[in-house]
Structure formats: C-alpha cells, structure tokens
Amino acid sequence: MSPGSDEQFDLYYVRDGRKSAHPVVIIPGGPGMASVLAYRGFRQRAVDAGLDVIMVEHRGIGLSRLNDAGENLPPEALTVEQVVDDIAAVLDDARVESATIFGSSYGTYIAAGVGVRHPHRVQAMILDSPLLSRHDVEIVRDTLRHVLLKGDRADTVTLAPKMRRLVDRGIMTPAAGQLAATVYGYGGAELLERQLDLLLTGRKMLWRTLSRVGKIVTRKVPYSYEVDLVGRIAFRELDYGAEPDGLPLDPAVAYRETFDTTETFVAEPYDLVAEMPKFDWPTVVIAGGRDLVTPPAVAERIATLLPHPVLVNMPTMAHAALDFREPAALAIAKSVCDGEMDELAHRAPDLDAIQPPLALRLLWEAVDLAARAELATPRLPQLPRITELTHQLLNQLPQQLRPQRPGVNSA
C-alpha cells in the first residue's frame, strides 16, 4: 500500500478487446477521474475500433479507494511514483511485456513517469494535452492573457477589450476567467464574445447557469470523479495551486478557490526536461490549438525534448482529446498500434475535422442558442421559452454524461 508498509489493498483494472502483444494503456486526467466504470462506453468503442485496451483504477479512487480493512487509503499511499508503479504491476499481472502508454492531461505525467521508472515497458507513447512541469503555469498564464486580454489571435481581437472591461469591473475573476477559457476552447470565440456582451449589459443568467454546470461536473461522484483523497498529488507534487502572481485571470487562484485543500507544494517527482531526451520510443504529442489549460506551447516544447516525436496539432481542439474529441483520440491510438504514426502529423487537419461526440455538440449548440436568444430579447422579466428550455438542458446534460453507478450489471 505504501513503501515500508505490510498493508495491502486491491488495485482494480480492466482489459477489453482481443488480446495483443502490445495493448494500449489509457490513463485519464485528474487526479480524480476513475477509469473502470467511468470509461465503460469508451472502452466498448475502442474495442469496436480494433484496440486492445487496459485501464487502471487510480489508487485512492473508485474501486481502488479502500485498503483491506475497508478504510480509505492513507495519505502516504497516494503519490505519483506509487501510481506509476501501479501501471507496471498491472502489466505484470496481465502478462504484458510492453504497451502503448496513452496519457491525457494529468495522465500524461503518469505516462511519462512510466517512461522514467519502467522504460522497458513502453512500446510507444501518446501524450494528449500534456503536462511537462510545475512551471507550465507560467506558459498557461501567458497564453491565457495574450489570447483573452490582449487579443493576440485573429479570432479574439474584438473580444479582448470586452474581457478587459469586465476585469476592471471585478466581474471577470480568476474563476470566471477559467469559465471563459472553457467557453472559448470548446465553443469558440464567437460564442464567448456573445457571453461577454451579455455580461457587459448586466444579463448574467446564462453565465450563472454555466457556472453551476461547472460546479456539478467537478462535484464528487463515487466511481466516477473522486478528488478528495488524491487531490494532495495535484498540490503537493504538481503544484496545481501555484503562488499567485497578482495579475488578472490567474489559473492558480482559480484552482485554490475550486479545490478545498490545505496541501502545499513539496517537490515534483521527476525532472521531465532532463528525462524525456532519454525516451527512445516513438511518441505522439497531441496539442489543441484552443487549449488554454495545457496550451500548445507546452506540447511543442515537449516535442523538442523527445528523440522520436510526432506532433499532432489540431487547431480547433481545446483540452483533452480523450474526453472531448474521442473519435480522433481513437483514430490516433489505432494508427500508433498499426505502426502508422509517422503519417499522423500530415493527417492533423482531417483529425481536427472529426466531430466531437453528439452530447458535447448538443451542449454547446444549446449554449449558443441561449446566448443568441438573450441578446435578441429586450430585458424583460421573463426570458423566451426557448431560453428557459435551454437552461434546463444545460442543467440536465452533466447528469446524462456521467456514468451509471455500480449495480448488478457492472463489470
């Protein structure tokens, strides 16, 4: 359960698909995302795509949350290195010599950790919206402010002055800035600008609804999302709550406000800048052009460190292809398993054009519809019926997107 301890716990994992010599190990983001039940539908679609998939239930979450006495795992059991060693233990149990290690967001740090501690277990690697180090926050701050406050991109030239006015009025707080980054990433600049126009005219109903949706999605849900135990990894080892710099739209401040923790940064487990040049296997690095969580500049730097990189830059993608551009993520994984990864950089425009899942498209179309309706309607006591229905849809979608809780049909 932890170094020097005789206590044990059950670490759960699943394997789906026809067994192959080199399966794909999928490591989701977080820390906090479960794997076994939360990605049940994803694994079925991965099998349909011809993949042999292994997913490990992260220690301290879901099915891997308790020790043999039925108690929560203690803090000393929850570290990056132990999570990394869990991946190797699963490969041992599954009798797999080496695998394609696919990490998304936080999962890319775990994937890279497998490369550092267990390099002989890596056949290939996929780093989706990757992290490099605790110093990434400097790139995130710079990108966020250049895109949304300075309007350095062609699509944000007209919305940036509106963002600055909202910052000056105290409306665009760091937490609101993260919501704005999400709307921009997944909905686009035009949709964000419509939201800003509503805020500037005092119409906040839709914005508040979006804020509530965000809180619902990040709320603890057993066997799906459980950050309460493993959040210490984010703050103690990866410095998610970095020291604020005192400037607007600081994501570190937003993280501190979002997660209830008293943990402070101690040390990062790996120096990936020094370690990645030793990775002698082919690695695909996926970058989203509209990603303001782990901006493309981080992915591009990682690509310069790796000996055998393939950078797949998808201009209209936001954060995490695994969760929000699943069909493209599956296509990339299949290409790597088929030995066709060298073609992926040239296929990036086609991969970027693959539509996100229907539920996500409906969500952002609903937001856009509501914004248009509110902008076109005078400020009356009652909003049009179409806007009310849209708000209801927004509140229902997070529940529809979540996996079922364990029951008689659970694996």
PyMOL commands that set and color helices and strands:
alter all, ss='L'
color gray80, all
select helices_A, chain A and resi 40-48+62-64+75-77+80-93+106-117+119-121+136-148+154-156+160-168+174-187+189-200+205-217+231-236+251-258+272-278+296-305+321-324+326-337+341-353+358-376+385-401
alter helices_A, ss='H'
color red, helices_A
select strands_A, chain A and resi 13-16+24-27+53-56+99-104+122-128+283-288+309-314
alter strands_A, ss='S'
color yellow, strands_A
deselect
rebuild
show_as cartoon
